[in-house]
Amino acid sequence: MSKPLNLIKDPIGPLLKKIAIPASVGTLFQTLFNIVDTFFAGKISPEALSALAKSFPIYFIIIAACVGVTVGGTSLIANSIGENNKKNVLIYFAQTIVFGIILSAFITFVGLYFAPDIFLMMGSSKEVVNLRLQYTNIIFSDPLFLYLLLRLILYYMPKETLKHLEMFLF
C-alpha cells in the first residue's frame, strides 16, 4: 500500500508525477480516441473526415463539462473528508451526481434538438451536417452521459478519497 500524499509537505516533483501523469494519460487516451476516429473516417470519404473534424470541438466541450463537474465535486468531497464532516460528504456526493444528471440532460437535449442549427452556424454544408449528425447523435443519445460522468467521477477521484467515501457511505 502506498503512503498517502501530503500536498503541503511532500516535494513537488514526486507529487507532480503521482497527480499530473495519470491525468495526462487520461487526456492522451481521449485524444487518441479522436485520432483513431479520424484515421478511419479518412478512409471513408473527405466529407466524413470533415464532419468528424468539425465535431471534435463539440465532443471536447462535453468532456470539459463532465470533467469540470467531477473535479469540482471531488474537491468538495475531499475537503469534507479532511474535515471529517460526514454530512457534507454525503450532501456533496449527492449534489455532484444530481448536477451531473441535470447537466447531462441539458447537453443531450441541446445536442439532439439544436445540433443541426449549431452545425449550420459553424459553416458546414448540408451533406457535412448530415454526416456530423450521424456521429454526434450517437454521443448525444448516450443514456444522458450518466455512464461517462460516473466513470469520470471514479477515474479522477483519488483512491484515498474513494476509500474514505466508501467508509462514509457504507
C-alpha positions, 0 to 999 in steps of 0.5 A, spaced: 500 500 500 502 506 498 503 512 503 498 517 502 500 524 499 501 530 503 500 536 498 503 541 503 509 537 505 511 532 500 516 535 494 513 537 488 516 533 483 514 526 486 507 529 487 507 532 480 508 525 477 503 521 482 497 527 480 499 530 473 501 523 469 495 519 470 491 525 468 495 526 462 494 519 460 487 520 461 487 526 456 492 522 451 487 516 451 481 521 449 485 524 444 487 518 441 480 516 441 479 522 436 485 520 432 483 513 431 476 516 429 479 520 424 484 515 421 478 511 419 473 516 417 479 518 412 478 512 409 471 513 408 470 519 404 473 527 405 466 529 407 466 524 413 473 526 415 470 533 415 464 532 419 468 528 424 473 534 424 468 539 425 465 535 431 471 534 435 470 541 438 463 539 440 465 532 443 471 536 447 466 541 450 462 535 453 468 532 456 470 539 459 463 539 462 463 532 465 470 533 467 469 540 470 463 537 474 467 531 477 473 535 479 469 540 482 465 535 486 471 531 488 474 537 491 468 538 495 468 531 497 475 531 499 475 537 503 469 534 507 473 528 508 479 532 511 474 535 515 471 529 517 464 532 516 460 526 514 454 530 512 457 534 507 460 528 504 454 525 503 450 532 501 456 533 496 456 526 493 449 527 492 449 534 489 455 532 484 451 526 481 444 530 481 448 536 477 451 531 473 444 528 471 441 535 470 447 537 466 447 531 462 440 532 460 441 539 458 447 537 453 443 531 450 437 535 449 441 541 446 445 536 442 439 532 439 434 538 438 439 544 436 445 540 433 443 541 426 442 549 427 449 549 431 452 545 425 449 550 420 452 556 424 459 553 424 459 553 416 458 546 414 454 544 408 448 540 408 451 533 406 457 535 412 451 536 417 448 530 415 454 526 416 456 530 423 449 528 425 450 521 424 456 521 429 454 526 434 447 523 435 450 517 437 454 521 443 448 525 444 443 519 445 448 516 450 443 514 456 444 522 458 452 521 459 450 518 466 455 512 464 461 517 462 460 522 468 460 516 473 466 513 470 469 520 470 467 521 477 471 514 479 477 515 474 479 522 477 477 521 484 483 519 488 483 512 491 484 515 498 478 519 497 474 513 494 476 509 500 474 514 505 467 515 501 466 508 501 467 508 509 462 514 509 457 511 505 457 504 507 
